[in-house]
Amino acid sequence: MSKGDSAVIGNLQCVVLDCPDAPGLARFYRELLGGEVNRPDRRWAVNDDFATLHTDAGLVLAFQRVADHRPPRWPDGEHPQQVHLDLDVPDLDRAQEQVVGLGATLLHVDPRGWRVLADPAGHPFCLLRG
């Protein structure tokens, strides 16, 4: 896609942070940024493993529990930063085709309706039917 194209493949849904305690980290960021933890939203099922924060500014952060979480130790590359983007797309198959054409690699097709891909540098991101 060239700089002048107005069409986009998807819209950023939220930024997801890996952590050992999803609800606890959501509460931490609520205190830092304001907003509402686990506000009802058709896009996510929240539980002990996945929590959300809808900030007053409109940003949505999500927190995903990861077993045996190894926290980042910036700038130590042995413990890299752990974050990924969730992108709403109108058509999963078409969006996958487009981002693979841009250099992404398909990592996983989840039967619940999303695709996990890696950008050309290896960072994971998810395509979700928007």
C-alpha positions as CSV (number, residue, x, y, z in Angstrom):
1,M,0.0,0.0,0.0
2,S,1.4,3.3,-1.0
3,K,1.4,6.4,1.3
4,G,-1.4,8.0,-0.7
5,D,-3.8,5.1,-0.4
6,S,-6.7,5.9,1.9
7,A,-7.8,2.2,2.5
8,V,-6.4,0.5,5.6
9,I,-6.3,-3.2,6.4
10,G,-7.5,-2.9,9.9
11,N,-8.1,-0.7,13.0
12,L,-6.2,-1.0,16.2
13,Q,-8.5,-2.6,18.8
14,C,-6.2,-2.6,21.8
15,V,-2.7,-3.1,23.0
16,V,-2.2,-6.4,24.9
17,L,0.4,-6.8,27.6
18,D,1.6,-10.2,28.8
19,C,1.7,-10.5,32.6
20,P,1.4,-13.0,35.5
21,D,-1.8,-11.4,37.0
22,A,-4.2,-9.9,34.4
23,P,-6.8,-8.4,36.7
24,G,-4.1,-7.0,39.0
25,L,-2.2,-5.3,36.2
26,A,-5.5,-3.9,34.9
27,R,-6.2,-2.3,38.3
28,F,-2.7,-0.9,38.4
29,Y,-3.1,0.8,35.0
30,R,-6.6,2.0,36.1
31,E,-5.0,3.8,39.0
32,L,-2.3,5.2,36.6
33,L,-4.6,6.2,33.7
34,G,-8.2,6.2,34.9
35,G,-10.9,4.3,33.3
36,E,-12.9,1.1,33.9
37,V,-11.6,-2.4,34.3
38,N,-13.5,-5.1,32.5
39,R,-16.2,-2.9,31.1
40,P,-18.7,-5.1,29.2
41,D,-17.5,-5.2,25.6
42,R,-18.6,-7.7,22.9
43,R,-15.0,-8.0,21.7
44,W,-13.6,-9.8,24.8
45,A,-14.5,-12.4,27.3
46,V,-12.8,-11.3,30.6
47,N,-11.7,-13.7,33.3
48,D,-8.7,-14.4,35.5
49,D,-6.5,-14.9,32.4
50,F,-7.6,-11.8,30.4
51,A,-8.6,-8.4,31.6
52,T,-9.3,-5.0,29.9
53,L,-9.0,-1.3,30.8
54,H,-11.1,1.2,28.9
55,T,-9.4,4.5,29.6
56,D,-11.2,7.8,29.9
57,A,-9.2,8.9,26.8
58,G,-10.6,6.1,24.7
59,L,-7.6,3.9,24.7
60,V,-8.1,0.2,25.5
61,L,-5.4,-1.8,27.1
62,A,-5.7,-5.6,27.6
63,F,-3.8,-7.8,30.0
64,Q,-3.1,-11.5,29.2
65,R,-1.9,-13.9,31.9
66,V,1.0,-15.9,30.7
67,A,2.1,-19.0,32.7
68,D,5.8,-18.7,33.8
69,H,5.8,-15.1,32.8
70,R,9.4,-13.7,32.5
71,P,9.2,-9.9,32.9
72,P,11.2,-7.7,30.6
73,R,14.5,-6.4,31.8
74,W,15.1,-3.5,29.6
75,P,17.4,-3.2,27.7
76,D,18.3,-6.9,28.3
77,G,17.5,-8.8,25.1
78,E,17.3,-12.1,27.0
79,H,14.1,-10.8,28.6
80,P,12.4,-8.8,25.8
81,Q,9.4,-6.6,26.0
82,Q,6.2,-8.5,25.7
83,V,3.3,-6.8,24.0
84,H,1.2,-7.3,20.9
85,L,-1.4,-5.5,18.9
86,D,-5.0,-6.6,18.2
87,L,-6.4,-5.3,15.0
88,D,-10.1,-5.4,14.0
89,V,-10.5,-6.3,10.3
90,P,-13.7,-6.7,8.3
91,D,-12.5,-9.9,6.5
92,L,-10.0,-12.2,8.2
93,D,-9.0,-14.1,5.0
94,R,-8.5,-10.9,3.0
95,A,-6.6,-9.2,5.8
96,Q,-4.3,-12.2,6.3
97,E,-3.6,-12.3,2.6
98,Q,-2.7,-8.5,2.6
99,V,-0.4,-8.6,5.6
100,V,1.3,-11.7,4.5
101,G,1.9,-9.9,1.2
102,L,3.5,-7.1,3.2
103,G,5.9,-9.6,4.8
104,A,4.1,-11.0,7.8
105,T,4.2,-14.7,8.7
106,L,1.1,-16.6,9.8
107,L,1.7,-18.3,13.2
108,H,-1.7,-19.6,14.3
109,V,-5.3,-19.7,13.2
110,D,-7.5,-19.9,16.3
111,P,-10.8,-21.7,15.9
112,R,-12.5,-19.0,18.0
113,G,-12.0,-16.5,15.2
114,W,-8.7,-14.8,15.2
115,R,-5.3,-15.1,13.5
116,V,-1.9,-14.7,15.0
117,L,0.8,-13.4,12.7
118,A,4.4,-12.0,13.2
119,D,5.5,-8.8,11.6
120,P,8.8,-8.9,9.6
121,A,10.8,-8.4,12.8
122,G,9.0,-11.2,14.5
123,H,6.6,-9.3,16.8
124,P,3.3,-11.0,17.1
125,F,0.0,-9.3,16.3
126,C,-3.6,-10.6,16.1
127,L,-6.2,-10.1,13.4
128,L,-9.8,-10.2,14.8
129,R,-13.0,-10.0,12.9
130,G,-14.2,-6.5,13.6
